[in-house]
Amino acid sequence: MPILGVDVGGTFTDFYLIADDGPVSVYKRPSTPDDPARGILDGLTEMGVRPDDVVHGSTVATNAIIERKGARAALITTRGFRDVLLIGRQTRPKLYDLSPSREPPLVPDDLRFEANERLDHRGNVLESLDPVEIESLLDRVEAAGVESLAVCLFFHSSIPITNGLSLTPPAAVASPSPPPSRCSRSTANTSAQAPRSPTPTSLLS
C-alpha cells in the first residue's frame, strides 16, 4: 500500500513516496500558489503514482501565519485573560529599545471575547460556564464573520464550551491550558492554530 507524504511550500512542493516493497522516491516541483492543490495533482501525474494514503505537511499553514494570510479568527477565553495575547511575555527581540514596536496580535482586540467562568488550581469549579452566555458569545462570533475560533479556558483539562453546540466557524480550536505562569504561551499557541486551521482543510477538500 503506497504512502505519499506531500508538503506544499511557498516555492516548492515536495513529495516523499514509500512503495509497497520498501523503496523510497523523492520528488520536488514548483508550487502553484494560486491553487496549491493543482501543484499536488500535477506532481502525482508527473510521478505516475496513485498512492493509497496521503500524509500532508504543514508548511502552507505555517506560511499563512508568517505572512498574516490566515483565516479571520476570534478568541474566547476566561474573563481577565483577554489581553494576555497582547501583553505577551518578558522576552523581547530588542531588550533595551526605548521605543519598541511589536507585531499586531494574531487575534485583534475586537475579536477577543471573555467568558465568565473560573476553575481553581485544583480544577474545582468556582464559577460555572453559563450556556446562555456562551450562546450569546457564539452569536457575536458569528456576527463578526470569522472563519475560525480559538477557545482557551484556564485550568480546564477538557473544554466544555463546544459540547453540544453548533459552531458556524469551520474550525473550532480548543486548548487545555497550563498554569498561569505559561498562560501567554498557551493562548498564543491556540490563537496561532485557529487562523491556519482552514488553510490545509480547504486545500485537502
CYANA upper distance limits for C-alpha pairs under 8 A (distance plus 0.5 A):
  1 MET  CA     19 ALA  CA      7.43
  1 MET  CA     20 ASP  CA      5.62
  1 MET  CA     51 PRO  CA      7.80
  1 MET  CA     52 ASP  CA      6.47
  1 MET  CA     53 ASP  CA      8.27
  2 PRO  CA     17 LEU  CA      7.49
  2 PRO  CA     18 ILE  CA      6.15
  2 PRO  CA     19 ALA  CA      5.06
  2 PRO  CA     20 ASP  CA      5.78
  2 PRO  CA     51 PRO  CA      5.47
  2 PRO  CA     52 ASP  CA      6.19
  2 PRO  CA     53 ASP  CA      7.29
  3 ILE  CA     17 LEU  CA      6.35
  3 ILE  CA     18 ILE  CA      5.77
  3 ILE  CA     19 ALA  CA      7.20
  3 ILE  CA     51 PRO  CA      6.14
  3 ILE  CA     52 ASP  CA      6.67
  3 ILE  CA     53 ASP  CA      5.39
  3 ILE  CA     54 VAL  CA      6.42
  3 ILE  CA     55 VAL  CA      8.08
  4 LEU  CA     15 PHE  CA      7.35
  4 LEU  CA     16 TYR  CA      6.16
  4 LEU  CA     17 LEU  CA      4.92
  4 LEU  CA     18 ILE  CA      6.84
  4 LEU  CA     51 PRO  CA      6.60
  4 LEU  CA     53 ASP  CA      6.71
  4 LEU  CA     54 VAL  CA      5.26
  4 LEU  CA     55 VAL  CA      6.62
  5 GLY  CA     15 PHE  CA      6.21
  5 GLY  CA     16 TYR  CA      5.39
  5 GLY  CA     17 LEU  CA      6.74
  5 GLY  CA     54 VAL  CA      6.28
  5 GLY  CA     55 VAL  CA      5.15
  5 GLY  CA     56 HIS  CA      6.39
  5 GLY  CA     57 GLY  CA      7.75
  6 VAL  CA     13 THR  CA      7.58
  6 VAL  CA     14 ASP  CA      6.07
  6 VAL  CA     15 PHE  CA      5.10
  6 VAL  CA     16 TYR  CA      6.87
  6 VAL  CA     40 ILE  CA      8.16
  6 VAL  CA     54 VAL  CA      7.75
  6 VAL  CA     55 VAL  CA      6.80
  6 VAL  CA     56 HIS  CA      5.60
  6 VAL  CA     57 GLY  CA      6.45
  7 ASP  CA     13 THR  CA      6.19
  7 ASP  CA     14 ASP  CA      5.77
  7 ASP  CA     15 PHE  CA      7.27
  7 ASP  CA     56 HIS  CA      6.30
  7 ASP  CA     57 GLY  CA      4.84
  7 ASP  CA     58 SER  CA      7.09
  7 ASP  CA     59 THR  CA      6.94
  7 ASP  CA     60 VAL  CA      8.14
  8 VAL  CA     12 PHE  CA      7.10
  8 VAL  CA     13 THR  CA      4.92
  8 VAL  CA     14 ASP  CA      7.05
  8 VAL  CA     31 SER  CA      7.23
  8 VAL  CA     36 PRO  CA      7.52
  8 VAL  CA     40 ILE  CA      8.36
  8 VAL  CA     57 GLY  CA      7.47
  8 VAL  CA     58 SER  CA      7.99
  8 VAL  CA     59 THR  CA      6.58
  8 VAL  CA     60 VAL  CA      6.07
  9 GLY  CA     13 THR  CA      6.12
  9 GLY  CA     14 ASP  CA      8.42
  9 GLY  CA     31 SER  CA      7.23
  9 GLY  CA     59 THR  CA      5.89
  9 GLY  CA     60 VAL  CA      5.94
  9 GLY  CA     63 ASN  CA      8.19
 10 GLY  CA     31 SER  CA      6.96
 10 GLY  CA     33 PRO  CA      7.36
 10 GLY  CA     60 VAL  CA      7.52
 10 GLY  CA     63 ASN  CA      7.89
 11 THR  CA     30 PRO  CA      6.45
 11 THR  CA     31 SER  CA      5.92
 12 PHE  CA     28 LYS  CA      7.05
 12 PHE  CA     29 ARG  CA      6.09
 12 PHE  CA     30 PRO  CA      4.90
 12 PHE  CA     31 SER  CA      5.16
 13 THR  CA     28 LYS  CA      6.29
 13 THR  CA     29 ARG  CA      5.96
 13 THR  CA     30 PRO  CA      6.44
 13 THR  CA     31 SER  CA      5.62
 13 THR  CA     39 GLY  CA      7.56
 13 THR  CA     40 ILE  CA      7.72
 14 ASP  CA     26 VAL  CA      8.05
 14 ASP  CA     27 TYR  CA      6.48
 14 ASP  CA     28 LYS  CA      5.11
 14 ASP  CA     29 ARG  CA      7.20
 15 PHE  CA     25 SER  CA      8.45
 15 PHE  CA     26 VAL  CA      6.17
 15 PHE  CA     27 TYR  CA      5.48
 15 PHE  CA     28 LYS  CA      6.63
 15 PHE  CA     43 GLY  CA      8.37
 16 TYR  CA     24 VAL  CA      7.48
 16 TYR  CA     25 SER  CA      6.33
 16 TYR  CA     26 VAL  CA      5.22
 16 TYR  CA     27 TYR  CA      7.09
 17 LEU  CA     24 VAL  CA      6.04
 17 LEU  CA     25 SER  CA      5.51
 17 LEU  CA     26 VAL  CA      6.89
 18 ILE  CA     22 GLY  CA      6.67
 18 ILE  CA     23 PRO  CA      6.54
 18 ILE  CA     24 VAL  CA      5.18
 18 ILE  CA     25 SER  CA      7.12
 19 ALA  CA     23 PRO  CA      6.08
 19 ALA  CA     24 VAL  CA      6.84
 19 ALA  CA     25 SER  CA      8.46
 27 TYR  CA     47 MET  CA      8.14
 28 LYS  CA     43 GLY  CA      8.49
 29 ARG  CA     39 GLY  CA      8.28
 29 ARG  CA     43 GLY  CA      7.30
 30 PRO  CA     39 GLY  CA      7.84
 31 SER  CA     36 PRO  CA      7.04
 31 SER  CA     39 GLY  CA      6.01
 32 THR  CA     36 PRO  CA      5.56
 32 THR  CA     37 ALA  CA      8.34
 32 THR  CA     38 ARG  CA      7.17
 32 THR  CA     39 GLY  CA      5.77
 35 ASP  CA     39 GLY  CA      7.74
 36 PRO  CA     40 ILE  CA      7.26
 36 PRO  CA    203 LEU  CA      7.36
 37 ALA  CA     41 LEU  CA      6.78
 37 ALA  CA    203 LEU  CA      6.44
 37 ALA  CA    204 LEU  CA      7.84
 38 ARG  CA     42 ASP  CA      6.44
 39 GLY  CA     43 GLY  CA      6.52
 40 ILE  CA     44 LEU  CA      6.80
 41 LEU  CA     45 THR  CA      6.81
 42 ASP  CA     46 GLU  CA      6.64
 43 GLY  CA     47 MET  CA      6.55
 44 LEU  CA     48 GLY  CA      6.44
 44 LEU  CA     49 VAL  CA      6.20
 44 LEU  CA     50 ARG  CA      7.40
 45 THR  CA     49 VAL  CA      7.26
 58 SER  CA     62 THR  CA      6.73
 58 SER  CA    200 PRO  CA      7.87
 59 THR  CA     63 ASN  CA      6.51
 60 VAL  CA     64 ALA  CA      6.85
 60 VAL  CA    199 THR  CA      7.91
 60 VAL  CA    200 PRO  CA      7.69
 61 ALA  CA     65 ILE  CA      7.24
 61 ALA  CA     70 GLY  CA      8.27
 61 ALA  CA    196 ARG  CA      5.65
 61 ALA  CA    197 SER  CA      7.84
 61 ALA  CA    199 THR  CA      6.33
 61 ALA  CA    200 PRO  CA      6.83
 62 THR  CA     66 ILE  CA      6.90
 62 THR  CA    196 ARG  CA      7.68
 63 ASN  CA     67 GLU  CA      6.41
 64 ALA  CA     68 ARG  CA      6.25
 64 ALA  CA     69 LYS  CA      5.25
 64 ALA  CA     70 GLY  CA      5.30
 64 ALA  CA    195 PRO  CA      8.46
 64 ALA  CA    196 ARG  CA      6.81
 64 ALA  CA    199 THR  CA      8.12
 65 ILE  CA     69 LYS  CA      6.85
 65 ILE  CA     70 GLY  CA      6.24
 65 ILE  CA    192 ALA  CA      7.60
 65 ILE  CA    195 PRO  CA      7.71
 65 ILE  CA    196 ARG  CA      7.05
 70 GLY  CA    195 PRO  CA      5.17
 70 GLY  CA    196 ARG  CA      5.74
 70 GLY  CA    199 THR  CA      7.59
 71 ALA  CA    146 VAL  CA      8.14
 71 ALA  CA    147 GLU  CA      6.22
 71 ALA  CA    148 SER  CA      7.01
 71 ALA  CA    194 ALA  CA      8.07
 71 ALA  CA    195 PRO  CA      4.87
 71 ALA  CA    196 ARG  CA      6.79
 71 ALA  CA    197 SER  CA      8.28
 71 ALA  CA    198 PRO  CA      7.14
 71 ALA  CA    199 THR  CA      7.95
 72 ARG  CA    145 GLY  CA      8.38
 72 ARG  CA    146 VAL  CA      5.55
 72 ARG  CA    147 GLU  CA      5.79
 72 ARG  CA    148 SER  CA      6.93
 72 ARG  CA    195 PRO  CA      6.65
 73 ALA  CA    107 VAL  CA      6.77
 73 ALA  CA    111 LEU  CA      7.84
 73 ALA  CA    146 VAL  CA      5.83
 73 ALA  CA    147 GLU  CA      6.36
 73 ALA  CA    148 SER  CA      5.18
 73 ALA  CA    149 LEU  CA      5.97
 73 ALA  CA    150 ALA  CA      7.62
 73 ALA  CA    191 SER  CA      8.37
 73 ALA  CA    194 ALA  CA      6.67
 73 ALA  CA    195 PRO  CA      5.96
 74 ALA  CA    107 VAL  CA      6.64
 74 ALA  CA    111 LEU  CA      5.28
 74 ALA  CA    112 ARG  CA      6.32
 74 ALA  CA    113 PHE  CA      8.19
 74 ALA  CA    141 VAL  CA      7.26
 74 ALA  CA    146 VAL  CA      6.90
 74 ALA  CA    148 SER  CA      7.07
 74 ALA  CA    149 LEU  CA      5.49
 74 ALA  CA    150 ALA  CA      6.59
 75 LEU  CA    107 VAL  CA      7.34
 75 LEU  CA    111 LEU  CA      6.83
 75 LEU  CA    112 ARG  CA      5.22
 75 LEU  CA    113 PHE  CA      6.48
 75 LEU  CA    149 LEU  CA      6.42
 75 LEU  CA    150 ALA  CA      5.17
 75 LEU  CA    151 VAL  CA      6.29
 75 LEU  CA    152 CYS  CA      7.98
 75 LEU  CA    191 SER  CA      7.41
 76 ILE  CA     82 ARG  CA      8.49
 76 ILE  CA    112 ARG  CA      6.58
 76 ILE  CA    113 PHE  CA      5.24
 76 ILE  CA    114 GLU  CA      6.09
 76 ILE  CA    115 ALA  CA      7.21
 76 ILE  CA    149 LEU  CA      8.17
 76 ILE  CA    150 ALA  CA      6.83
 76 ILE  CA    151 VAL  CA      5.42
 76 ILE  CA    152 CYS  CA      6.84
 76 ILE  CA    153 LEU  CA      8.25
 77 THR  CA     81 PHE  CA      6.93
 77 THR  CA     82 ARG  CA      6.77
 77 THR  CA    112 ARG  CA      8.21
 77 THR  CA    113 PHE  CA      6.88
 77 THR  CA    114 GLU  CA      5.57
 77 THR  CA    115 ALA  CA      6.48
 77 THR  CA    151 VAL  CA      6.47
 77 THR  CA    152 CYS  CA      5.34
 77 THR  CA    153 LEU  CA      5.62
 77 THR  CA    154 PHE  CA      8.23
 78 THR  CA     82 ARG  CA      7.73
 78 THR  CA    114 GLU  CA      5.96
 78 THR  CA    115 ALA  CA      5.60
 78 THR  CA    116 ASN  CA      6.93
 78 THR  CA    117 GLU  CA      6.64
 78 THR  CA    118 ARG  CA      7.48
 78 THR  CA    152 CYS  CA      7.65
 78 THR  CA    153 LEU  CA      5.64
 78 THR  CA    154 PHE  CA      6.87
 79 ARG  CA    114 GLU  CA      5.14
 79 ARG  CA    115 ALA  CA      5.81
 79 ARG  CA    116 ASN  CA      5.97
 79 ARG  CA    117 GLU  CA      7.42
 80 GLY  CA    114 GLU  CA      7.89
 81 PHE  CA    114 GLU  CA      8.10
 82 ARG  CA    112 ARG  CA      6.70
 82 ARG  CA    113 PHE  CA      7.12
 82 ARG  CA    114 GLU  CA      6.69
 83 ASP  CA     87 ILE  CA      6.60
 84 VAL  CA     88 GLY  CA      6.48
 84 VAL  CA    183 CYS  CA      7.87
 84 VAL  CA    184 SER  CA      6.09
 84 VAL  CA    187 THR  CA      7.76
 85 LEU  CA    105 PRO  CA      7.01
 85 LEU  CA    106 LEU  CA      8.45
 85 LEU  CA    107 VAL  CA      8.45
 85 LEU  CA    184 SER  CA      6.60
 85 LEU  CA    187 THR  CA      6.74
 85 LEU  CA    188 ALA  CA      6.50
 86 LEU  CA    104 PRO  CA      8.36
 86 LEU  CA    105 PRO  CA      6.26
 87 ILE  CA    184 SER  CA      8.47
 88 GLY  CA    184 SER  CA      6.16
 88 GLY  CA    185 ARG  CA      8.43
 89 ARG  CA    184 SER  CA      7.14
 91 THR  CA     95 LEU  CA      8.19
 94 LYS  CA    100 PRO  CA      7.94
104 PRO  CA    108 PRO  CA      7.90
106 LEU  CA    188 ALA  CA      8.42
106 LEU  CA    191 SER  CA      6.96
106 LEU  CA    192 ALA  CA      7.18
107 VAL  CA    111 LEU  CA      6.80
107 VAL  CA    112 ARG  CA      7.16
107 VAL  CA    191 SER  CA      7.31
108 PRO  CA    112 ARG  CA      7.21
111 LEU  CA    141 VAL  CA      8.02
111 LEU  CA    144 ALA  CA      8.11
113 PHE  CA    137 LEU  CA      7.84
115 ALA  CA    129 LEU  CA      7.91
115 ALA  CA    133 GLU  CA      8.06
115 ALA  CA    134 ILE  CA      7.72
115 ALA  CA    137 LEU  CA      8.41
116 ASN  CA    127 GLU  CA      7.78
116 ASN  CA    128 SER  CA      8.26
116 ASN  CA    129 LEU  CA      7.03
116 ASN  CA    130 ASP  CA      8.12
117 GLU  CA    126 LEU  CA      8.01
117 GLU  CA    127 GLU  CA      5.32
117 GLU  CA    128 SER  CA      5.77
117 GLU  CA    129 LEU  CA      5.62
117 GLU  CA    130 ASP  CA      8.39
118 ARG  CA    125 VAL  CA      6.86
118 ARG  CA    126 LEU  CA      5.86
118 ARG  CA    127 GLU  CA      5.39
118 ARG  CA    128 SER  CA      7.25
118 ARG  CA    154 PHE  CA      7.97
119 LEU  CA    123 GLY  CA      5.83
119 LEU  CA    124 ASN  CA      5.86
119 LEU  CA    125 VAL  CA      5.09
119 LEU  CA    126 LEU  CA      5.73
119 LEU  CA    127 GLU  CA      7.30
119 LEU  CA    154 PHE  CA      7.76
119 LEU  CA    155 PHE  CA      6.70
119 LEU  CA    156 HIS  CA      7.88
120 ASP  CA    124 ASN  CA      5.93
120 ASP  CA    125 VAL  CA      7.14
120 ASP  CA    126 LEU  CA      7.02
120 ASP  CA    155 PHE  CA      7.67
121 HIS  CA    155 PHE  CA      7.02
121 HIS  CA    179 PRO  CA      8.19
122 ARG  CA    155 PHE  CA      8.48
123 GLY  CA    155 PHE  CA      6.70
123 GLY  CA    156 HIS  CA      7.36
129 LEU  CA    133 GLU  CA      8.28
129 LEU  CA    134 ILE  CA      7.99
129 LEU  CA    161 ILE  CA      8.18
130 ASP  CA    134 ILE  CA      6.79
131 PRO  CA    135 GLU  CA      6.65
132 VAL  CA    136 SER  CA      6.79
133 GLU  CA    137 LEU  CA      6.68
134 ILE  CA    138 LEU  CA      6.63
134 ILE  CA    161 ILE  CA      7.63
135 GLU  CA    139 ASP  CA      6.66
136 SER  CA    140 ARG  CA      6.88
137 LEU  CA    141 VAL  CA      6.73
138 LEU  CA    142 GLU  CA      6.59
138 LEU  CA    167 LEU  CA      7.95
139 ASP  CA    143 ALA  CA      6.58
140 ARG  CA    144 ALA  CA      6.68
141 VAL  CA    145 GLY  CA      7.39
141 VAL  CA    146 VAL  CA      7.00
142 GLU  CA    146 VAL  CA      6.93
142 GLU  CA    168 THR  CA      6.91
142 GLU  CA    169 PRO  CA      7.75
146 VAL  CA    169 PRO  CA      6.93
147 GLU  CA    169 PRO  CA      5.38
147 GLU  CA    170 PRO  CA      6.80
147 GLU  CA    171 ALA  CA      7.78
147 GLU  CA    195 PRO  CA      8.41
147 GLU  CA    198 PRO  CA      8.18
148 SER  CA    169 PRO  CA      5.32
148 SER  CA    170 PRO  CA      6.46
148 SER  CA    171 ALA  CA      5.38
148 SER  CA    172 ALA  CA      6.53
148 SER  CA    173 VAL  CA      8.33
148 SER  CA    194 ALA  CA      6.08
148 SER  CA    195 PRO  CA      6.77
148 SER  CA    197 SER  CA      7.92
148 SER  CA    198 PRO  CA      7.78
149 LEU  CA    169 PRO  CA      6.75
149 LEU  CA    171 ALA  CA      6.74
149 LEU  CA    172 ALA  CA      5.27
149 LEU  CA    173 VAL  CA      6.48
149 LEU  CA    194 ALA  CA      6.37
150 ALA  CA    172 ALA  CA      6.53
150 ALA  CA    173 VAL  CA      5.16
150 ALA  CA    174 ALA  CA      6.59
150 ALA  CA    190 THR  CA      6.51
150 ALA  CA    191 SER  CA      6.18
150 ALA  CA    193 GLN  CA      8.12
150 ALA  CA    194 ALA  CA      5.90
151 VAL  CA    161 ILE  CA      8.48
151 VAL  CA    172 ALA  CA      7.90
151 VAL  CA    173 VAL  CA      6.33
151 VAL  CA    174 ALA  CA      5.17
151 VAL  CA    175 SER  CA      6.95
151 VAL  CA    190 THR  CA      7.74
152 CYS  CA    174 ALA  CA      6.59
152 CYS  CA    175 SER  CA      5.93
152 CYS  CA    176 PRO  CA      7.35
152 CYS  CA    177 SER  CA      7.19
152 CYS  CA    186 SER  CA      8.21
152 CYS  CA    187 THR  CA      6.70
152 CYS  CA    190 THR  CA      7.35
153 LEU  CA    159 ILE  CA      7.61
153 LEU  CA    175 SER  CA      7.97
153 LEU  CA    176 PRO  CA      7.46
153 LEU  CA    177 SER  CA      7.02
154 PHE  CA    176 PRO  CA      7.65
154 PHE  CA    177 SER  CA      5.63
154 PHE  CA    178 PRO  CA      7.70
154 PHE  CA    179 PRO  CA      8.19
154 PHE  CA    180 PRO  CA      8.25
154 PHE  CA    183 CYS  CA      8.36
155 PHE  CA    176 PRO  CA      7.49
155 PHE  CA    177 SER  CA      6.03
155 PHE  CA    178 PRO  CA      6.87
155 PHE  CA    179 PRO  CA      7.26
156 HIS  CA    176 PRO  CA      6.01
156 HIS  CA    177 SER  CA      6.84
157 SER  CA    176 PRO  CA      5.87
157 SER  CA    177 SER  CA      7.97
158 SER  CA    176 PRO  CA      6.62
159 ILE  CA    163 ASN  CA      8.43
159 ILE  CA    174 ALA  CA      6.96
159 ILE  CA    175 SER  CA      7.91
159 ILE  CA    176 PRO  CA      7.35
161 ILE  CA    165 LEU  CA      8.47
162 THR  CA    166 SER  CA      8.32
162 THR  CA    167 LEU  CA      8.17
167 LEU  CA    172 ALA  CA      7.98
170 PRO  CA    198 PRO  CA      7.71
171 ALA  CA    194 ALA  CA      7.44
171 ALA  CA    197 SER  CA      6.71
171 ALA  CA    198 PRO  CA      6.94
172 ALA  CA    194 ALA  CA      7.68
173 VAL  CA    190 THR  CA      7.31
173 VAL  CA    193 GLN  CA      7.55
173 VAL  CA    194 ALA  CA      6.43
174 ALA  CA    190 THR  CA      7.60
175 SER  CA    186 SER  CA      7.98
175 SER  CA    190 THR  CA      6.54
177 SER  CA    183 CYS  CA      7.41
177 SER  CA    186 SER  CA      6.45
177 SER  CA    187 THR  CA      8.42
178 PRO  CA    182 ARG  CA      6.78
178 PRO  CA    183 CYS  CA      7.03
178 PRO  CA    186 SER  CA      7.45
179 PRO  CA    183 CYS  CA      7.02
180 PRO  CA    184 SER  CA      8.44
182 ARG  CA    186 SER  CA      6.91
183 CYS  CA    187 THR  CA      6.53
184 SER  CA    188 ALA  CA      6.52
185 ARG  CA    189 ASN  CA      6.56
186 SER  CA    190 THR  CA      6.69
187 THR  CA    191 SER  CA      6.49
188 ALA  CA    192 ALA  CA      6.48
189 ASN  CA    193 GLN  CA      6.77
190 THR  CA    194 ALA  CA      7.03
191 SER  CA    195 PRO  CA      7.64
192 ALA  CA    196 ARG  CA      7.41
193 GLN  CA    197 SER  CA      6.50
194 ALA  CA    198 PRO  CA      8.40
195 PRO  CA    199 THR  CA      8.47
196 ARG  CA    200 PRO  CA      8.01
197 SER  CA    201 THR  CA      7.14
198 PRO  CA    202 SER  CA      6.31
199 THR  CA    203 LEU  CA      6.79
200 PRO  CA    204 LEU  CA      6.54
201 THR  CA    205 SER  CA      6.56
